[in-house]
């Protein structure tokens, strides 16, 4: 499962609620979660703040694994 989707579901938020909180289209959230597109730096920053994680954590980056 996509890390962004995991974080959204852990917070109990719908795609539309996230989209409204961040100020982007709910279709963009779907594309991010499905791996179709990547969020801009600004959108990633806003999403990470909403989820209470770093951008690296949100994107699934693990420094120990180097991915």
Secondary structure, DSSP 4 states (H G I P E B T S, - for coil): --HHHHHHHHTT--HHHHHHHHTS-HHHHHHHHTTSS---HHHHHHHHHHHTS-HHHHTT--TTTT-
